[in-house]
């Protein structure tokens, strides 16, 4: 359940690297921290690296996270672009992408870091 939030080398996006299991409660805290850093630096692009982390939430909890929970926290910006980098064999994040996109958020899953970064910088 560890993580690290830092600025990309080119200073164009925020990276949040996760390890271990991810739940909505954990993610809400981490997203607020990443968005606070983005606000401070004027950055609205985020790379969430979960290549070493699994989503352990139920479908219902993931749906509630995307449609209800993130809206309760003013520190979470809904107008950011998020590229989620996953392990190609990990499908625990698939529904989260669907739920967040259906909720109107710009969240896209990638298995290739270069493509994820390209998407962020478009």
Backbone bond lengths (Angstrom), bond angles and torsions (degrees), N, CA, C in turn:
res aa  C-N    CA-C-N  psi(-1)  N-CA   C-N-CA  omega(-1)  CA-C   N-CA-C  phi
1 X - - - 1.441 - - 1.523 111.23 -
2 X 1.298 117.33 39.15 1.449 118.51 179.21 1.524 110.61 -106.36
3 X 1.326 114.72 164.32 1.452 119.87 -179.04 1.519 109.85 -158.98
4 X 1.323 114.90 166.38 1.457 122.00 177.53 1.520 107.25 -145.18
5 X 1.335 117.01 135.86 1.458 122.56 177.91 1.522 107.59 -117.92
6 X 1.332 116.63 127.69 1.459 119.67 -178.20 1.522 110.59 -154.95
7 X 1.312 115.35 165.20 1.453 123.73 179.88 1.521 109.34 -85.39
8 X 1.335 117.10 140.12 1.464 120.77 176.91 1.527 109.53 -63.48
9 X 1.325 116.38 158.67 1.464 120.89 -178.55 1.524 112.38 -57.33
10 X 1.341 117.18 -37.01 1.468 120.44 -179.61 1.535 112.38 -84.84
11 X 1.338 116.00 0.41 1.462 123.96 176.93 1.528 113.33 61.54
12 X 1.350 116.45 30.26 1.466 120.11 -178.59 1.526 113.35 -106.09
13 X 1.319 118.36 -12.44 1.455 121.12 179.67 1.528 110.18 -154.12
14 X 1.325 114.23 159.70 1.460 122.50 179.09 1.530 107.67 -96.45
15 X 1.322 116.32 136.64 1.468 121.68 177.35 1.526 108.60 -111.19
16 X 1.320 115.36 131.12 1.461 120.95 170.89 1.520 106.75 -119.61
17 X 1.321 116.41 114.95 1.472 123.03 -179.94 1.520 107.85 -101.70
18 X 1.328 116.25 127.18 1.464 122.40 -178.37 1.527 109.97 -114.81
19 X 1.331 115.44 145.94 1.454 122.51 171.85 1.525 108.20 -130.78
20 X 1.322 117.62 144.44 1.460 121.33 175.82 1.513 112.73 93.23
21 X 1.316 115.41 -151.93 1.463 122.19 -178.51 1.524 110.62 -93.36
22 X 1.328 115.51 141.74 1.463 121.09 -179.71 1.528 109.20 -116.56
23 X 1.334 114.48 131.71 1.463 121.73 172.77 1.531 107.47 -121.16
24 X 1.293 116.19 168.00 1.470 120.98 179.05 1.521 111.58 -60.46
25 X 1.322 116.66 -43.60 1.468 120.37 -179.08 1.522 111.37 -59.89
26 X 1.313 116.62 -44.07 1.462 121.70 178.81 1.520 109.70 -65.24
27 X 1.311 116.24 -45.85 1.461 120.99 -176.70 1.531 111.97 -64.75
28 X 1.314 117.84 -36.40 1.469 120.64 178.84 1.533 110.97 -59.74
29 X 1.304 117.08 -41.92 1.467 121.65 178.94 1.527 110.30 -65.77
30 X 1.312 116.27 -47.03 1.462 120.83 -177.53 1.526 112.36 -66.15
31 X 1.316 116.87 -39.94 1.468 120.24 178.86 1.525 110.20 -64.56
32 X 1.321 117.24 -42.02 1.462 119.62 177.92 1.526 111.15 -59.87
33 X 1.318 117.29 -41.34 1.468 120.95 178.50 1.525 110.99 -64.96
34 X 1.325 116.92 -44.85 1.468 120.80 -179.70 1.524 110.85 -64.43
35 X 1.319 117.33 -41.09 1.460 120.64 -179.73 1.527 111.15 -70.29
36 X 1.325 117.47 -32.63 1.472 120.28 176.37 1.530 109.69 -64.07
37 X 1.332 116.44 -41.69 1.467 119.81 176.87 1.529 109.68 -64.83
38 X 1.318 117.28 -43.34 1.463 121.09 177.57 1.518 111.68 -59.98
39 X 1.338 117.41 -42.20 1.465 121.39 177.44 1.522 110.89 -60.95
40 X 1.321 115.68 -45.09 1.460 121.07 -178.85 1.532 111.41 -60.87
41 X 1.349 115.90 -36.51 1.467 121.03 -175.72 1.527 113.17 -99.40
42 X 1.329 117.71 -3.81 1.458 120.75 -178.52 1.519 113.22 72.25
43 X 1.331 116.67 35.78 1.468 122.37 -177.01 1.522 109.50 -116.48
44 X 1.337 116.65 131.37 1.467 121.45 -179.80 1.530 112.43 -117.63
45 X 1.308 116.36 14.42 1.468 121.06 179.58 1.526 109.21 -113.95
46 X 1.345 115.23 132.41 1.465 120.68 -174.59 1.519 110.59 -133.69
47 X 1.324 115.39 134.17 1.460 122.31 171.36 1.518 107.00 -107.47
48 X 1.322 116.17 117.84 1.456 121.54 177.31 1.528 107.30 -103.69
49 X 1.309 116.42 110.62 1.461 122.03 -178.11 1.525 108.89 -95.92
50 X 1.334 115.97 106.40 1.459 121.64 178.91 1.529 110.41 -116.63
51 X 1.327 115.72 29.16 1.465 119.88 -179.44 1.521 112.05 -64.11
52 X 1.329 116.67 -18.62 1.470 120.96 178.76 1.525 110.96 -122.24
53 X 1.327 115.73 30.09 1.459 120.87 -178.77 1.521 109.89 -141.37
54 X 1.294 115.74 145.19 1.467 122.38 179.49 1.523 110.04 -114.66
55 X 1.328 116.07 140.09 1.457 122.00 172.02 1.527 106.83 -81.30
56 X 1.325 117.17 118.98 1.464 120.60 -177.85 1.528 112.03 -108.59
57 X 1.330 117.55 12.59 1.454 121.94 179.59 1.532 111.21 -80.56
58 X 1.321 115.05 154.29 1.460 120.46 174.18 1.528 108.88 -73.84
59 X 1.312 116.54 165.83 1.463 121.21 176.72 1.527 109.96 -60.15
60 X 1.313 117.61 -42.25 1.474 121.15 -179.91 1.523 111.16 -63.16
61 X 1.328 117.49 -43.97 1.461 120.59 179.56 1.529 111.04 -66.84
62 X 1.310 116.97 -36.91 1.463 120.54 177.67 1.519 110.36 -65.87
63 X 1.319 117.01 -42.35 1.466 121.31 176.62 1.534 110.36 -60.32
64 X 1.327 117.04 -47.58 1.468 120.85 179.68 1.522 111.44 -62.42
65 X 1.305 117.23 -38.55 1.460 121.35 177.43 1.524 110.14 -58.18
66 X 1.323 116.58 -50.22 1.470 121.59 -175.40 1.517 113.08 -70.48
67 X 1.313 117.00 -33.08 1.463 120.21 -173.34 1.519 115.10 -102.52
68 X 1.317 117.62 -22.37 1.465 120.33 -176.25 1.527 112.99 -123.92
69 X 1.321 116.86 -54.48 1.460 121.42 -170.47 1.525 113.24 -59.86
70 X 1.326 118.45 -47.76 1.464 119.63 -176.22 1.525 111.87 -64.77
71 X 1.289 117.95 -23.15 1.468 121.33 -179.97 1.529 112.61 -79.09
72 X 1.314 117.21 -13.77 1.464 121.69 -179.27 1.526 112.31 -81.47
73 X 1.311 117.71 -14.52 1.458 121.47 -173.81 1.524 110.28 -112.44
74 X 1.329 117.90 111.64 1.467 120.27 -177.82 1.525 112.61 -64.31
75 X 1.320 118.24 -20.61 1.457 121.11 178.65 1.515 113.53 -74.52
76 X 1.329 116.94 -13.30 1.464 120.98 178.96 1.520 108.38 -94.31
77 X 1.302 115.11 119.96 1.463 121.55 -178.96 1.530 109.34 -91.22
78 X 1.305 116.03 132.21 1.460 120.30 -179.82 1.525 111.92 -93.24
79 X 1.332 117.54 -3.59 1.465 120.97 -178.25 1.525 112.61 -103.15
80 X 1.327 117.23 22.46 1.459 120.42 178.11 1.527 109.97 -94.59
81 X 1.311 115.54 159.76 1.467 121.33 174.23 1.521 107.40 -102.01
82 X 1.331 116.14 128.48 1.459 121.07 -177.32 1.527 109.66 -125.29
83 X 1.325 115.02 126.53 1.460 121.66 170.85 1.524 106.07 -107.72
84 X 1.328 115.88 125.12 1.452 121.28 -179.48 1.525 107.86 -105.45
85 X 1.321 115.60 118.08 1.460 121.38 -179.30 1.522 108.46 -94.87
86 X 1.344 116.14 118.36 1.466 121.07 -177.25 1.523 110.73 -117.55
87 X 1.309 115.72 162.08 1.459 121.90 170.15 1.530 106.43 -70.91
88 X 1.328 118.74 135.16 1.475 120.36 -177.48 1.531 114.28 -57.42
89 X 1.330 117.16 -24.47 1.466 120.45 -178.78 1.526 113.26 -94.93
90 X 1.313 117.60 1.93 1.462 122.13 -177.76 1.523 109.76 -103.49
91 X 1.319 116.10 116.28 1.466 120.31 -179.75 1.532 111.92 -110.78
92 X 1.342 116.33 15.59 1.462 119.81 -178.96 1.521 112.65 -72.56
93 X 1.329 117.40 -13.69 1.467 121.14 -178.67 1.534 112.91 -100.84
94 X 1.316 117.15 -4.79 1.469 120.80 -173.93 1.521 113.19 -58.96
95 X 1.328 117.24 -48.24 1.458 118.76 -178.11 1.527 111.07 -67.42
96 X 1.319 117.41 -32.34 1.471 120.42 178.08 1.526 109.98 -60.45
97 X 1.320 117.68 -39.84 1.462 120.14 177.46 1.532 109.94 -62.93
98 X 1.312 116.55 -46.68 1.463 120.97 -179.47 1.525 110.74 -61.15
99 X 1.317 116.90 -47.02 1.463 120.91 -177.45 1.528 111.40 -64.44
100 X 1.325 117.53 -43.71 1.467 119.61 -178.32 1.529 111.13 -69.81
101 X 1.311 117.73 -38.31 1.470 120.09 177.80 1.534 109.96 -66.01
102 X 1.327 116.74 -42.85 1.466 119.94 178.15 1.527 111.87 -64.39
103 X 1.329 116.50 -24.59 1.460 121.17 177.71 1.532 111.61 -85.28
104 X 1.330 116.61 3.58 1.455 120.93 175.12 1.510 116.07 92.66
105 X 1.316 117.10 12.05 1.460 120.38 -179.30 1.523 110.47 -96.72
106 X 1.314 116.32 149.93 1.471 122.75 -178.85 1.520 108.94 -90.86
107 X 1.331 115.93 80.98 1.463 122.96 -178.28 1.525 108.08 -126.43
108 X 1.346 116.16 125.84 1.456 120.77 -178.80 1.521 109.60 -135.37
109 X 1.330 115.83 135.89 1.466 122.17 178.98 1.524 110.33 -88.81
110 X 1.328 115.13 141.54 1.465 122.77 176.00 1.524 109.43 -136.86
111 X 1.321 115.76 152.42 1.465 121.09 172.41 1.524 110.56 -108.94
112 X 1.306 116.96 -5.00 1.463 123.26 -178.86 1.528 108.78 -119.60
113 X 1.317 116.99 119.99 1.467 121.85 -176.87 1.531 111.64 -59.85
114 X 1.328 117.32 -43.31 1.467 119.96 -178.30 1.523 111.54 -61.45
115 X 1.328 117.10 -40.54 1.461 120.43 177.52 1.531 111.80 -67.80
116 X 1.318 116.35 -37.00 1.463 120.45 177.88 1.536 110.40 -63.10
117 X 1.309 115.96 -45.69 1.468 120.14 179.54 1.511 110.72 -65.63
118 X 1.329 117.12 -41.50 1.473 120.89 177.70 1.525 110.00 -57.85
119 X 1.317 116.84 -44.57 1.455 122.06 178.76 1.535 110.81 -60.21
120 X 1.316 116.90 -43.45 1.464 120.21 -179.98 1.510 112.32 -62.07
121 X 1.317 116.17 -37.94 1.457 120.44 -173.37 1.525 113.96 -89.03
122 X 1.320 118.14 -2.09 1.475 121.49 177.55 1.507 111.17 -68.20
